[in-house]
Amino acid sequence: MGKTSPDQVRALVQKFWDFFIQKSKSQFDELYSPSATVFAADARRGEPARLMLVRRARELFGPASAVGAELGSIDVQLLGDDLAVASYAFHFNVTRSLPNG
């Protein structure tokens, strides 16, 4: 595996949001290791990626929902050949219908 570049990291961040907005569950799922721990932007603690993926599919990827995101500039700090931190501001919006209408 080669050295990671800031442009590769930025492209992966964009891919993440593209999959999310398109509600592409299978491609979104492939971005996570089954043993990963996920820290959501509004969460107080981490949760297993498998649980987060099921929750996202149920709450946000259904036909009665719409998801959007606008990203700010993505700052990338390379910590090693295959390790980086990406930080950016984003505006996230969701429209969904609850089961009871």
Secondary structure, DSSP 8 states (H G I E B T S, - for coil): -----HHHHHHHHHHHHHHHHTT-HHHHHTTS-TT-EE--TT-SS-EEHHHHHHHHHHHTSSTTEEEEEEE---EEEEEETTEEEEE--EEEEEEE--TT-
